[in-house]
């Protein structure tokens, strides 16, 4: 069985595979505008969406939602 290549970020996945925002947004069932805002850091995806994107792109889910919780004190 062949292992899928892991990528560090969603942008790295897109750059290396050549997938467009339009194609990725269709696979994730979101609008291209929403994906663009996630990529730019304007929006943080919900946990279910972050998990879906992480599964599609084979990236750590923390790269999509980690920034939201960085400054939270325990």
CHARMM-style PDB file with segment names, atoms N, HN, CA, C and O in Angstrom:
ATOM      1  N   UNK     1       0.838  -1.179   0.000  1.00  0.00      PROA
ATOM      2  CA  UNK     1       0.000   0.000   0.000  1.00  0.00      PROA
ATOM      3  C   UNK     1       0.889   1.251   0.000  1.00  0.00      PROA
ATOM      4  O   UNK     1       1.846   1.341   0.769  1.00  0.00      PROA
ATOM      5  N   UNK     2       0.574   2.177  -0.838  1.00  0.00      PROA
ATOM      6  HN  UNK     2      -0.204   2.104  -1.463  1.00  0.00      PROA
ATOM      7  CA  UNK     2       1.355   3.398  -0.988  1.00  0.00      PROA
ATOM      8  C   UNK     2       0.862   4.470  -0.026  1.00  0.00      PROA
ATOM      9  O   UNK     2      -0.341   4.694   0.108  1.00  0.00      PROA
ATOM     10  N   UNK     3       1.799   5.126   0.640  1.00  0.00      PROA
ATOM     11  HN  UNK     3       2.776   4.944   0.532  1.00  0.00      PROA
ATOM     12  CA  UNK     3       1.450   6.186   1.591  1.00  0.00      PROA
ATOM     13  C   UNK     3       1.308   7.514   0.857  1.00  0.00      PROA
ATOM     14  O   UNK     3       2.050   7.808  -0.080  1.00  0.00      PROA
ATOM     15  N   UNK     4       0.349   8.299   1.301  1.00  0.00      PROA
ATOM     16  HN  UNK     4      -0.253   8.060   2.063  1.00  0.00      PROA
ATOM     17  CA  UNK     4       0.169   9.645   0.745  1.00  0.00      PROA
ATOM     18  C   UNK     4       1.205  10.575   1.341  1.00  0.00      PROA
ATOM     19  O   UNK     4       1.565  10.450   2.512  1.00  0.00      PROA
ATOM     20  N   UNK     5       1.679  11.499   0.541  1.00  0.00      PROA
ATOM     21  HN  UNK     5       1.387  11.600  -0.410  1.00  0.00      PROA
ATOM     22  CA  UNK     5       2.633  12.486   1.028  1.00  0.00      PROA
ATOM     23  C   UNK     5       1.932  13.446   1.983  1.00  0.00      PROA
ATOM     24  O   UNK     5       0.825  13.910   1.711  1.00  0.00      PROA
ATOM     25  N   UNK     6       2.579  13.733   3.090  1.00  0.00      PROA
ATOM     26  HN  UNK     6       3.478  13.356   3.312  1.00  0.00      PROA
ATOM     27  CA  UNK     6       2.057  14.696   4.053  1.00  0.00      PROA
ATOM     28  C   UNK     6       2.594  16.081   3.711  1.00  0.00      PROA
ATOM     29  O   UNK     6       3.731  16.217   3.259  1.00  0.00      PROA
ATOM     30  N   UNK     7       1.788  17.087   3.924  1.00  0.00      PROA
ATOM     31  HN  UNK     7       0.864  16.976   4.291  1.00  0.00      PROA
ATOM     32  CA  UNK     7       2.170  18.464   3.646  1.00  0.00      PROA
ATOM     33  C   UNK     7       2.084  19.274   4.940  1.00  0.00      PROA
ATOM     34  O   UNK     7       1.265  18.973   5.808  1.00  0.00      PROA
ATOM     35  N   UNK     8       2.928  20.302   5.069  1.00  0.00      PROA
ATOM     36  HN  UNK     8       3.593  20.547   4.364  1.00  0.00      PROA
ATOM     37  CA  UNK     8       2.921  21.083   6.313  1.00  0.00      PROA
ATOM     38  C   UNK     8       1.730  22.033   6.440  1.00  0.00      PROA
ATOM     39  O   UNK     8       1.262  22.302   7.546  1.00  0.00      PROA
ATOM     40  N   UNK     9       1.246  22.536   5.318  1.00  0.00      PROA
ATOM     41  HN  UNK     9       1.626  22.318   4.419  1.00  0.00      PROA
ATOM     42  CA  UNK     9       0.138  23.503   5.347  1.00  0.00      PROA
ATOM     43  C   UNK     9      -0.766  23.289   4.134  1.00  0.00      PROA
ATOM     44  O   UNK     9      -0.401  22.599   3.182  1.00  0.00      PROA
ATOM     45  N   UNK    10      -1.931  23.886   4.190  1.00  0.00      PROA
ATOM     46  HN  UNK    10      -2.227  24.447   4.963  1.00  0.00      PROA
ATOM     47  CA  UNK    10      -2.858  23.820   3.072  1.00  0.00      PROA
ATOM     48  C   UNK    10      -2.270  24.500   1.840  1.00  0.00      PROA
ATOM     49  O   UNK    10      -2.429  24.007   0.724  1.00  0.00      PROA
ATOM     50  N   UNK    11      -1.598  25.618   2.035  1.00  0.00      PROA
ATOM     51  HN  UNK    11      -1.468  26.018   2.942  1.00  0.00      PROA
ATOM     52  CA  UNK    11      -0.980  26.319   0.907  1.00  0.00      PROA
ATOM     53  C   UNK    11       0.109  25.471   0.267  1.00  0.00      PROA
ATOM     54  O   UNK    11       0.223  25.434  -0.958  1.00  0.00      PROA
ATOM     55  N   UNK    12       0.910  24.789   1.081  1.00  0.00      PROA
ATOM     56  HN  UNK    12       0.818  24.819   2.076  1.00  0.00      PROA
ATOM     57  CA  UNK    12       1.962  23.918   0.552  1.00  0.00      PROA
ATOM     58  C   UNK    12       1.348  22.786  -0.268  1.00  0.00      PROA
ATOM     59  O   UNK    12       1.876  22.426  -1.321  1.00  0.00      PROA
ATOM     60  N   UNK    13       0.243  22.226   0.206  1.00  0.00      PROA
ATOM     61  HN  UNK    13      -0.186  22.518   1.061  1.00  0.00      PROA
ATOM     62  CA  UNK    13      -0.465  21.180  -0.538  1.00  0.00      PROA
ATOM     63  C   UNK    13      -0.902  21.711  -1.902  1.00  0.00      PROA
ATOM     64  O   UNK    13      -0.695  21.055  -2.922  1.00  0.00      PROA
ATOM     65  N   UNK    14      -1.501  22.888  -1.918  1.00  0.00      PROA
ATOM     66  HN  UNK    14      -1.669  23.421  -1.089  1.00  0.00      PROA
ATOM     67  CA  UNK    14      -1.977  23.468  -3.167  1.00  0.00      PROA
ATOM     68  C   UNK    14      -0.823  23.777  -4.111  1.00  0.00      PROA
ATOM     69  O   UNK    14      -0.901  23.496  -5.307  1.00  0.00      PROA
ATOM     70  N   UNK    15       0.251  24.358  -3.575  1.00  0.00      PROA
ATOM     71  HN  UNK    15       0.315  24.587  -2.603  1.00  0.00      PROA
ATOM     72  CA  UNK    15       1.405  24.711  -4.404  1.00  0.00      PROA
ATOM     73  C   UNK    15       2.049  23.478  -5.033  1.00  0.00      PROA
ATOM     74  O   UNK    15       2.378  23.470  -6.219  1.00  0.00      PROA
ATOM     75  N   UNK    16       2.224  22.439  -4.222  1.00  0.00      PROA
ATOM     76  HN  UNK    16       1.957  22.446  -3.258  1.00  0.00      PROA
ATOM     77  CA  UNK    16       2.940  21.262  -4.699  1.00  0.00      PROA
ATOM     78  C   UNK    16       2.103  20.373  -5.615  1.00  0.00      PROA
ATOM     79  O   UNK    16       2.637  19.757  -6.538  1.00  0.00      PROA
ATOM     80  N   UNK    17       0.807  20.304  -5.368  1.00  0.00      PROA
ATOM     81  HN  UNK    17       0.374  20.804  -4.618  1.00  0.00      PROA
ATOM     82  CA  UNK    17      -0.045  19.451  -6.199  1.00  0.00      PROA
ATOM     83  C   UNK    17      -0.615  20.195  -7.405  1.00  0.00      PROA
ATOM     84  O   UNK    17      -1.053  19.576  -8.374  1.00  0.00      PROA
ATOM     85  N   UNK    18      -0.606  21.525  -7.336  1.00  0.00      PROA
ATOM     86  HN  UNK    18      -0.250  22.028  -6.548  1.00  0.00      PROA
ATOM     87  CA  UNK    18      -1.148  22.309  -8.440  1.00  0.00      PROA
ATOM     88  C   UNK    18      -2.668  22.401  -8.439  1.00  0.00      PROA
ATOM     89  O   UNK    18      -3.260  22.867  -9.412  1.00  0.00      PROA
ATOM     90  N   UNK    19      -3.301  21.966  -7.364  1.00  0.00      PROA
ATOM     91  HN  UNK    19      -2.820  21.588  -6.573  1.00  0.00      PROA
ATOM     92  CA  UNK    19      -4.757  22.056  -7.280  1.00  0.00      PROA
ATOM     93  C   UNK    19      -5.175  23.518  -7.104  1.00  0.00      PROA
ATOM     94  O   UNK    19      -4.539  24.272  -6.367  1.00  0.00      PROA
ATOM     95  N   UNK    20      -6.225  23.895  -7.772  1.00  0.00      PROA
ATOM     96  HN  UNK    20      -6.741  23.282  -8.371  1.00  0.00      PROA
ATOM     97  CA  UNK    20      -6.689  25.285  -7.691  1.00  0.00      PROA
ATOM     98  C   UNK    20      -7.613  25.457  -6.491  1.00  0.00      PROA
ATOM     99  O   UNK    20      -8.125  24.488  -5.930  1.00  0.00      PROA
ATOM    100  N   UNK    21      -7.809  26.710  -6.116  1.00  0.00      PROA
ATOM    101  HN  UNK    21      -7.393  27.497  -6.572  1.00  0.00      PROA
ATOM    102  CA  UNK    21      -8.747  27.009  -5.032  1.00  0.00      PROA
ATOM    103  C   UNK    21     -10.142  26.528  -5.404  1.00  0.00      PROA
ATOM    104  O   UNK    21     -10.874  26.013  -4.558  1.00  0.00      PROA
ATOM    105  N   UNK    22     -10.503  26.693  -6.648  1.00  0.00      PROA
ATOM    106  HN  UNK    22      -9.909  27.111  -7.335  1.00  0.00      PROA
ATOM    107  CA  UNK    22     -11.822  26.260  -7.101  1.00  0.00      PROA
ATOM    108  C   UNK    22     -12.021  24.762  -6.956  1.00  0.00      PROA
ATOM    109  O   UNK    22     -13.062  24.317  -6.475  1.00  0.00      PROA
ATOM    110  N   UNK    23     -11.035  23.983  -7.367  1.00  0.00      PROA
ATOM    111  HN  UNK    23     -10.189  24.345  -7.758  1.00  0.00      PROA
ATOM    112  CA  UNK    23     -11.124  22.522  -7.272  1.00  0.00      PROA
ATOM    113  C   UNK    23     -11.158  22.063  -5.823  1.00  0.00      PROA
ATOM    114  O   UNK    23     -11.956  21.200  -5.458  1.00  0.00      PROA
ATOM    115  N   UNK    24     -10.286  22.642  -4.992  1.00  0.00      PROA
ATOM    116  HN  UNK    24      -9.637  23.343  -5.289  1.00  0.00      PROA
ATOM    117  CA  UNK    24     -10.240  22.258  -3.592  1.00  0.00      PROA
ATOM    118  C   UNK    24     -11.523  22.646  -2.873  1.00  0.00      PROA
ATOM    119  O   UNK    24     -12.033  21.883  -2.052  1.00  0.00      PROA
ATOM    120  N   UNK    25     -12.040  23.822  -3.176  1.00  0.00      PROA
ATOM    121  HN  UNK    25     -11.625  24.442  -3.842  1.00  0.00      PROA
ATOM    122  CA  UNK    25     -13.275  24.251  -2.521  1.00  0.00      PROA
ATOM    123  C   UNK    25     -14.442  23.342  -2.903  1.00  0.00      PROA
ATOM    124  O   UNK    25     -15.313  23.086  -2.072  1.00  0.00      PROA
ATOM    125  N   UNK    26     -14.476  22.852  -4.136  1.00  0.00      PROA
ATOM    126  HN  UNK    26     -13.769  23.060  -4.811  1.00  0.00      PROA
ATOM    127  CA  UNK    26     -15.529  21.918  -4.541  1.00  0.00      PROA
ATOM    128  C   UNK    26     -15.403  20.608  -3.782  1.00  0.00      PROA
ATOM    129  O   UNK    26     -16.405  20.052  -3.333  1.00  0.00      PROA
ATOM    130  N   UNK    27     -14.181  20.110  -3.635  1.00  0.00      PROA
ATOM    131  HN  UNK    27     -13.367  20.561  -4.000  1.00  0.00      PROA
ATOM    132  CA  UNK    27     -13.969  18.859  -2.892  1.00  0.00      PROA
ATOM    133  C   UNK    27     -14.380  19.010  -1.433  1.00  0.00      PROA
ATOM    134  O   UNK    27     -14.886  18.067  -0.825  1.00  0.00      PROA
ATOM    135  N   UNK    28     -14.161  20.196  -0.873  1.00  0.00      PROA
ATOM    136  HN  UNK    28     -13.750  20.962  -1.366  1.00  0.00      PROA
ATOM    137  CA  UNK    28     -14.501  20.447   0.531  1.00  0.00      PROA
ATOM    138  C   UNK    28     -15.950  20.917   0.697  1.00  0.00      PROA
ATOM    139  O   UNK    28     -16.429  21.072   1.820  1.00  0.00      PROA
ATOM    140  N   UNK    29     -16.635  21.141  -0.408  1.00  0.00      PROA
ATOM    141  HN  UNK    29     -16.246  21.015  -1.321  1.00  0.00      PROA
ATOM    142  CA  UNK    29     -18.024  21.591  -0.403  1.00  0.00      PROA
ATOM    143  C   UNK    29     -18.188  22.945   0.288  1.00  0.00      PROA
ATOM    144  O   UNK    29     -19.096  23.142   1.095  1.00  0.00      PROA
ATOM    145  N   UNK    30     -17.287  23.874  -0.049  1.00  0.00      PROA
ATOM    146  HN  UNK    30     -16.550  23.714  -0.705  1.00  0.00      PROA
ATOM    147  CA  UNK    30     -17.376  25.255   0.419  1.00  0.00      PROA
ATOM    148  C   UNK    30     -17.171  26.176  -0.780  1.00  0.00      PROA
ATOM    149  O   UNK    30     -16.774  25.720  -1.852  1.00  0.00      PROA
ATOM    150  N   UNK    31     -17.435  27.453  -0.605  1.00  0.00      PROA
ATOM    151  HN  UNK    31     -17.757  27.823   0.266  1.00  0.00      PROA
ATOM    152  CA  UNK    31     -17.225  28.384  -1.705  1.00  0.00      PROA
ATOM    153  C   UNK    31     -15.734  28.701  -1.858  1.00  0.00      PROA
ATOM    154  O   UNK    31     -14.958  28.581  -0.910  1.00  0.00      PROA
ATOM    155  N   UNK    32     -15.364  29.097  -3.042  1.00  0.00      PROA
ATOM    156  HN  UNK    32     -15.995  29.194  -3.812  1.00  0.00      PROA
ATOM    157  CA  UNK    32     -13.968  29.473  -3.300  1.00  0.00      PROA
ATOM    158  C   UNK    32     -13.610  30.692  -2.466  1.00  0.00      PROA
ATOM    159  O   UNK    32     -12.470  30.816  -2.018  1.00  0.00      PROA
ATOM    160  N   UNK    33     -14.558  31.592  -2.250  1.00  0.00      PROA
ATOM    161  HN  UNK    33     -15.484  31.492  -2.614  1.00  0.00      PROA
ATOM    162  CA  UNK    33     -14.308  32.786  -1.449  1.00  0.00      PROA
ATOM    163  C   UNK    33     -14.004  32.408   0.008  1.00  0.00      PROA
ATOM    164  O   UNK    33     -13.116  32.993   0.629  1.00  0.00      PROA
ATOM    165  N   UNK    34     -14.738  31.435   0.546  1.00  0.00      PROA
ATOM    166  HN  UNK    34     -15.459  30.960   0.041  1.00  0.00      PROA
ATOM    167  CA  UNK    34     -14.509  30.987   1.922  1.00  0.00      PROA
ATOM    168  C   UNK    34     -13.117  30.367   2.033  1.00  0.00      PROA
ATOM    169  O   UNK    34     -12.388  30.652   2.984  1.00  0.00      PROA
ATOM    170  N   UNK    35     -12.744  29.527   1.076  1.00  0.00      PROA
ATOM    171  HN  UNK    35     -13.336  29.296   0.304  1.00  0.00      PROA
ATOM    172  CA  UNK    35     -11.412  28.923   1.081  1.00  0.00      PROA
ATOM    173  C   UNK    35     -10.333  29.998   0.997  1.00  0.00      PROA
ATOM    174  O   UNK    35      -9.315  29.912   1.683  1.00  0.00      PROA
ATOM    175  N   UNK    36     -10.550  30.994   0.174  1.00  0.00      PROA
ATOM    176  HN  UNK    36     -11.377  31.064  -0.383  1.00  0.00      PROA
ATOM    177  CA  UNK    36      -9.589  32.088   0.039  1.00  0.00      PROA
ATOM    178  C   UNK    36      -9.384  32.811   1.368  1.00  0.00      PROA
ATOM    179  O   UNK    36      -8.257  33.159   1.721  1.00  0.00      PROA
ATOM    180  N   UNK    37     -10.472  33.037   2.104  1.00  0.00      PROA
ATOM    181  HN  UNK    37     -11.388  32.755   1.817  1.00  0.00      PROA
ATOM    182  CA  UNK    37     -10.370  33.708   3.404  1.00  0.00      PROA
ATOM    183  C   UNK    37      -9.638  32.829   4.421  1.00  0.00      PROA
ATOM    184  O   UNK    37      -8.903  33.346   5.263  1.00  0.00      PROA
ATOM    185  N   UNK    38      -9.829  31.519   4.356  1.00  0.00      PROA
ATOM    186  HN  UNK    38     -10.427  31.099   3.673  1.00  0.00      PROA
ATOM    187  CA  UNK    38      -9.107  30.597   5.236  1.00  0.00      PROA
ATOM    188  C   UNK    38      -7.613  30.638   4.917  1.00  0.00      PROA
ATOM    189  O   UNK    38      -6.780  30.703   5.821  1.00  0.00      PROA
ATOM    190  N   UNK    39      -7.283  30.600   3.635  1.00  0.00      PROA
ATOM    191  HN  UNK    39      -7.959  30.548   2.900  1.00  0.00      PROA
ATOM    192  CA  UNK    39      -5.876  30.628   3.217  1.00  0.00      PROA
ATOM    193  C   UNK    39      -5.186  31.931   3.604  1.00  0.00      PROA
ATOM    194  O   UNK    39      -4.001  31.929   3.938  1.00  0.00      PROA
ATOM    195  N   UNK    40      -5.909  33.034   3.561  1.00  0.00      PROA
ATOM    196  HN  UNK    40      -6.872  33.036   3.289  1.00  0.00      PROA
ATOM    197  CA  UNK    40      -5.318  34.333   3.882  1.00  0.00      PROA
ATOM    198  C   UNK    40      -5.263  34.591   5.391  1.00  0.00      PROA
ATOM    199  O   UNK    40      -4.625  35.544   5.839  1.00  0.00      PROA
ATOM    200  N   UNK    41      -5.932  33.740   6.169  1.00  0.00      PROA
ATOM    201  HN  UNK    41      -6.450  32.966   5.805  1.00  0.00      PROA
ATOM    202  CA  UNK    41      -5.949  33.928   7.611  1.00  0.00      PROA
ATOM    203  C   UNK    41      -7.070  34.824   8.093  1.00  0.00      PROA
ATOM    204  O   UNK    41      -7.173  35.124   9.282  1.00  0.00      PROA
ATOM    205  N   UNK    42      -7.916  35.252   7.157  1.00  0.00      PROA
ATOM    206  HN  UNK    42      -7.833  35.009   6.191  1.00  0.00      PROA
ATOM    207  CA  UNK    42      -9.049  36.109   7.512  1.00  0.00      PROA
ATOM    208  C   UNK    42     -10.110  35.364   8.307  1.00  0.00      PROA
ATOM    209  O   UNK    42     -10.787  35.947   9.153  1.00  0.00      PROA
ATOM    210  N   UNK    43     -10.250  34.073   8.031  1.00  0.00      PROA
ATOM    211  HN  UNK    43      -9.700  33.599   7.343  1.00  0.00      PROA
ATOM    212  CA  UNK    43     -11.242  33.231   8.699  1.00  0.00      PROA
ATOM    213  C   UNK    43     -10.576  31.976   9.242  1.00  0.00      PROA
ATOM    214  O   UNK    43      -9.605  31.474   8.677  1.00  0.00      PROA
ATOM    215  N   UNK    44     -11.106  31.491  10.328  1.00  0.00      PROA
ATOM    216  HN  UNK    44     -11.894  31.900  10.788  1.00  0.00      PROA
ATOM    217  CA  UNK    44     -10.695  30.202  10.877  1.00  0.00      PROA
ATOM    218  C   UNK    44     -11.834  29.233  10.597  1.00  0.00      PROA
ATOM    219  O   UNK    44     -12.984  29.522  10.930  1.00  0.00      PROA
ATOM    220  N   UNK    45     -11.534  28.085   9.988  1.00  0.00      PROA
ATOM    221  HN  UNK    45     -10.600  27.851   9.718  1.00  0.00      PROA
ATOM    222  CA  UNK    45     -12.615  27.146   9.689  1.00  0.00      PROA
ATOM    223  C   UNK    45     -13.176  26.509  10.960  1.00  0.00      PROA
ATOM    224  O   UNK    45     -12.490  26.412  11.978  1.00  0.00      PROA
ATOM    225  N   UNK    46     -14.415  26.083  10.882  1.00  0.00      PROA
ATOM    226  HN  UNK    46     -14.972  26.161  10.055  1.00  0.00      PROA
ATOM    227  CA  UNK    46     -15.005  25.326  11.983  1.00  0.00      PROA
ATOM    228  C   UNK    46     -14.213  24.030  12.128  1.00  0.00      PROA
ATOM    229  O   UNK    46     -13.502  23.624  11.209  1.00  0.00      PROA
ATOM    230  N   UNK    47     -14.340  23.391  13.272  1.00  0.00      PROA
ATOM    231  HN  UNK    47     -14.919  23.721  14.018  1.00  0.00      PROA
ATOM    232  CA  UNK    47     -13.614  22.143  13.481  1.00  0.00      PROA
ATOM    233  C   UNK    47     -13.989  21.078  12.448  1.00  0.00      PROA
ATOM    234  O   UNK    47     -13.092  20.425  11.913  1.00  0.00      PROA
ATOM    235  N   UNK    48     -15.279  20.874  12.144  1.00  0.00      PROA
ATOM    236  HN  UNK    48     -16.007  21.404  12.579  1.00  0.00      PROA
ATOM    237  CA  UNK    48     -15.604  19.867  11.117  1.00  0.00      PROA
ATOM    238  C   UNK    48     -14.984  20.195   9.754  1.00  0.00      PROA
ATOM    239  O   UNK    48     -14.508  19.298   9.058  1.00  0.00      PROA
ATOM    240  N   UNK    49     -14.989  21.471   9.374  1.00  0.00      PROA
ATOM    241  HN  UNK    49     -15.376  22.199   9.940  1.00  0.00      PROA
ATOM    242  CA  UNK    49     -14.384  21.856   8.095  1.00  0.00      PROA
ATOM    243  C   UNK    49     -12.862  21.702   8.149  1.00  0.00      PROA
ATOM    244  O   UNK    49     -12.258  21.239   7.181  1.00  0.00      PROA
ATOM    245  N   UNK    50     -12.241  22.080   9.256  1.00  0.00      PROA
ATOM    246  HN  UNK    50     -12.732  22.455  10.042  1.00  0.00      PROA
ATOM    247  CA  UNK    50     -10.798  21.925   9.400  1.00  0.00      PROA
ATOM    248  C   UNK    50     -10.408  20.456   9.287  1.00  0.00      PROA
ATOM    249  O   UNK    50      -9.410  20.127   8.646  1.00  0.00      PROA
ATOM    250  N   UNK    51     -11.186  19.575   9.901  1.00  0.00      PROA
ATOM    251  HN  UNK    51     -11.997  19.842  10.421  1.00  0.00      PROA
ATOM    252  CA  UNK    51     -10.911  18.141   9.812  1.00  0.00      PROA
ATOM    253  C   UNK    51     -11.062  17.632   8.377  1.00  0.00      PROA
ATOM    254  O   UNK    51     -10.278  16.799   7.922  1.00  0.00      PROA
ATOM    255  N   UNK    52     -12.067  18.135   7.675  1.00  0.00      PROA
ATOM    256  HN  UNK    52     -12.704  18.811   8.045  1.00  0.00      PROA
ATOM    257  CA  UNK    52     -12.279  17.727   6.283  1.00  0.00      PROA
ATOM    258  C   UNK    52     -11.114  18.188   5.404  1.00  0.00      PROA
ATOM    259  O   UNK    52     -10.592  17.408   4.606  1.00  0.00      PROA
ATOM    260  N   UNK    53     -10.711  19.443   5.546  1.00  0.00      PROA
ATOM    261  HN  UNK    53     -11.135  20.076   6.193  1.00  0.00      PROA
ATOM    262  CA  UNK    53      -9.591  19.962   4.759  1.00  0.00      PROA
ATOM    263  C   UNK    53      -8.296  19.225   5.092  1.00  0.00      PROA
ATOM    264  O   UNK    53      -7.504  18.919   4.201  1.00  0.00      PROA
ATOM    265  N   UNK    54      -8.085  18.941   6.376  1.00  0.00      PROA
ATOM    266  HN  UNK    54      -8.729  19.190   7.100  1.00  0.00      PROA
ATOM    267  CA  UNK    54      -6.880  18.222   6.797  1.00  0.00      PROA
ATOM    268  C   UNK    54      -6.848  16.833   6.175  1.00  0.00      PROA
ATOM    269  O   UNK    54      -5.792  16.363   5.752  1.00  0.00      PROA
ATOM    270  N   UNK    55      -7.989  16.181   6.118  1.00  0.00      PROA
ATOM    271  HN  UNK    55      -8.848  16.563   6.462  1.00  0.00      PROA
ATOM    272  CA  UNK    55      -8.069  14.840   5.535  1.00  0.00      PROA
ATOM    273  C   UNK    55      -7.831  14.900   4.019  1.00  0.00      PROA
ATOM    274  O   UNK    55      -7.106  14.067   3.476  1.00  0.00      PROA
ATOM    275  N   UNK    56      -8.428  15.864   3.345  1.00  0.00      PROA
ATOM    276  HN  UNK    56      -9.017  16.541   3.786  1.00  0.00      PROA
ATOM    277  CA  UNK    56      -8.267  15.992   1.893  1.00  0.00      PROA
ATOM    278  C   UNK    56      -6.802  16.260   1.536  1.00  0.00      PROA
ATOM    279  O   UNK    56      -6.244  15.626   0.641  1.00  0.00      PROA
ATOM    280  N   UNK    57      -6.185  17.217   2.255  1.00  0.00      PROA
ATOM    281  HN  UNK    57      -6.638  17.733   2.982  1.00  0.00      PROA
ATOM    282  CA  UNK    57      -4.836  17.672   1.899  1.00  0.00      PROA
ATOM    283  C   UNK    57      -3.719  16.918   2.630  1.00  0.00      PROA
ATOM    284  O   UNK    57      -2.540  17.120   2.339  1.00  0.00      PROA
ATOM    285  N   UNK    58      -4.090  16.049   3.579  1.00  0.00      PROA
ATOM    286  HN  UNK    58      -5.048  15.885   3.815  1.00  0.00      PROA
ATOM    287  CA  UNK    58      -3.106  15.316   4.379  1.00  0.00      PROA
ATOM    288  C   UNK    58      -2.160  16.288   5.096  1.00  0.00      PROA
ATOM    289  O   UNK    58      -0.938  16.210   4.974  1.00  0.00      PROA
ATOM    290  N   UNK    59      -2.776  17.203   5.845  1.00  0.00      PROA
ATOM    291  HN  UNK    59      -3.769  17.267   5.944  1.00  0.00      PROA
ATOM    292  CA  UNK    59      -2.032  18.202   6.619  1.00  0.00      PROA
ATOM    293  C   UNK    59      -2.448  18.109   8.080  1.00  0.00      PROA
ATOM    294  O   UNK    59      -3.510  17.565   8.382  1.00  0.00      PROA
ATOM    295  N   UNK    60      -1.633  18.629   8.991  1.00  0.00      PROA
ATOM    296  HN  UNK    60      -0.770  19.072   8.746  1.00  0.00      PROA
ATOM    297  CA  UNK    60      -2.051  18.648  10.399  1.00  0.00      PROA
ATOM    298  C   UNK    60      -3.213  19.627  10.597  1.00  0.00      PROA
ATOM    299  O   UNK    60      -3.157  20.767  10.136  1.00  0.00      PROA
ATOM    300  N   UNK    61      -4.250  19.181  11.274  1.00  0.00      PROA
ATOM    301  HN  UNK    61      -4.296  18.255  11.649  1.00  0.00      PROA
ATOM    302  CA  UNK    61      -5.417  20.034  11.501  1.00  0.00      PROA
ATOM    303  C   UNK    61      -5.024  21.280  12.291  1.00  0.00      PROA
ATOM    304  O   UNK    61      -5.653  22.328  12.144  1.00  0.00      PROA
ATOM    305  N   UNK    62      -3.994  21.177  13.125  1.00  0.00      PROA
ATOM    306  HN  UNK    62      -3.484  20.326  13.244  1.00  0.00      PROA
ATOM    307  CA  UNK    62      -3.539  22.318  13.928  1.00  0.00      PROA
ATOM    308  C   UNK    62      -3.117  23.505  13.071  1.00  0.00      PROA
ATOM    309  O   UNK    62      -3.191  24.647  13.524  1.00  0.00      PROA
ATOM    310  N   UNK    63      -2.679  23.255  11.845  1.00  0.00      PROA
ATOM    311  HN  UNK    63      -2.619  22.327  11.477  1.00  0.00      PROA
ATOM    312  CA  UNK    63      -2.270  24.371  10.981  1.00  0.00      PROA
ATOM    313  C   UNK    63      -3.456  25.215  10.549  1.00  0.00      PROA
ATOM    314  O   UNK    63      -3.289  26.357  10.120  1.00  0.00      PROA
ATOM    315  N   UNK    64      -4.650  24.657  10.660  1.00  0.00      PROA
ATOM    316  HN  UNK    64      -4.786  23.729  11.008  1.00  0.00      PROA
ATOM    317  CA  UNK    64      -5.855  25.390  10.272  1.00  0.00      PROA
ATOM    318  C   UNK    64      -6.537  26.073  11.448  1.00  0.00      PROA
ATOM    319  O   UNK    64      -7.155  27.124  11.276  1.00  0.00      PROA
ATOM    320  N   UNK    65      -6.435  25.492  12.637  1.00  0.00      PROA
ATOM    321  HN  UNK    65      -5.934  24.638  12.776  1.00  0.00      PROA
ATOM    322  CA  UNK    65      -7.142  26.059  13.782  1.00  0.00      PROA
ATOM    323  C   UNK    65      -6.223  26.486  14.913  1.00  0.00      PROA
ATOM    324  O   UNK    65      -6.685  27.114  15.865  1.00  0.00      PROA
ATOM    325  N   UNK    66      -4.951  26.170  14.840  1.00  0.00      PROA
ATOM    326  HN  UNK    66      -4.576  25.659  14.066  1.00  0.00      PROA
ATOM    327  CA  UNK    66      -4.022  26.449  15.925  1.00  0.00      PROA
ATOM    328  C   UNK    66      -3.872  27.913  16.260  1.00  0.00      PROA
ATOM    329  O   UNK    66      -3.744  28.259  17.434  1.00  0.00      PROA
ATOM    330  N   UNK    67      -3.881  28.782  15.272  1.00  0.00      PROA
ATOM    331  HN  UNK    67      -3.984  28.500  14.318  1.00  0.00      PROA
ATOM    332  CA  UNK    67      -3.681  30.214  15.504  1.00  0.00      PROA
ATOM    333  C   UNK    67      -4.770  30.799  16.384  1.00  0.00      PROA
ATOM    334  O   UNK    67      -4.532  31.753  17.125  1.00  0.00      PROA
ATOM    335  N   UNK    68      -5.945  30.238  16.304  1.00  0.00      PROA
ATOM    336  HN  UNK    68      -6.138  29.463  15.701  1.00  0.00      PROA
ATOM    337  CA  UNK    68      -7.091  30.727  17.070  1.00  0.00      PROA
ATOM    338  C   UNK    68      -6.854  30.554  18.566  1.00  0.00      PROA
ATOM    339  O   UNK    68      -7.370  31.337  19.364  1.00  0.00      PROA
ATOM    340  N   UNK    69      -6.079  29.535  18.963  1.00  0.00      PROA
ATOM    341  HN  UNK    69      -5.660  28.899  18.315  1.00  0.00      PROA
ATOM    342  CA  UNK    69      -5.899  29.218  20.372  1.00  0.00      PROA
ATOM    343  C   UNK    69      -4.496  29.490  20.885  1.00  0.00      PROA
ATOM    344  O   UNK    69      -4.191  29.155  22.029  1.00  0.00      PROA
ATOM    345  N   UNK    70      -3.640  30.085  20.077  1.00  0.00      PROA
ATOM    346  HN  UNK    70      -3.888  30.357  19.147  1.00  0.00      PROA
ATOM    347  CA  UNK    70      -2.251  30.333  20.453  1.00  0.00      PROA
ATOM    348  C   UNK    70      -2.105  31.153  21.711  1.00  0.00      PROA
ATOM    349  O   UNK    70      -1.291  30.820  22.572  1.00  0.00      PROA
ATOM    350  N   UNK    71      -2.866  32.209  21.838  1.00  0.00      PROA
ATOM    351  HN  UNK    71      -3.527  32.480  21.139  1.00  0.00      PROA
ATOM    352  CA  UNK    71      -2.680  33.149  22.949  1.00  0.00      PROA
ATOM    353  C   UNK    71      -3.600  32.886  24.135  1.00  0.00      PROA
ATOM    354  O   UNK    71      -3.667  33.698  25.058  1.00  0.00      PROA
ATOM    355  N   UNK    72      -4.301  31.772  24.119  1.00  0.00      PROA
ATOM    356  HN  UNK    72      -4.246  31.113  23.369  1.00  0.00      PROA
ATOM    357  CA  UNK    72      -5.196  31.440  25.218  1.00  0.00      PROA
ATOM    358  C   UNK    72      -4.361  30.876  26.363  1.00  0.00      PROA
ATOM    359  O   UNK    72      -3.584  29.938  26.182  1.00  0.00      PROA
ATOM    360  N   UNK    73      -4.536  31.467  27.547  1.00  0.00      PROA
ATOM    361  HN  UNK    73      -5.167  32.229  27.694  1.00  0.00      PROA
ATOM    362  CA  UNK    73      -3.787  30.989  28.713  1.00  0.00      PROA
ATOM    363  C   UNK    73      -4.531  29.838  29.362  1.00  0.00      PROA
ATOM    364  O   UNK    73      -5.756  29.861  29.478  1.00  0.00      PROA
ATOM    365  N   UNK    74      -3.792  28.847  29.778  1.00  0.00      PROA
ATOM    366  HN  UNK    74      -2.797  28.828  29.684  1.00  0.00      PROA
ATOM    367  CA  UNK    74      -4.402  27.665  30.406  1.00  0.00      PROA
ATOM    368  C   UNK    74      -4.739  27.943  31.858  1.00  0.00      PROA
ATOM    369  OT1 UNK    74      -5.259  27.068  32.550  1.00  0.00      PROA
TER     370      UNK     74
END
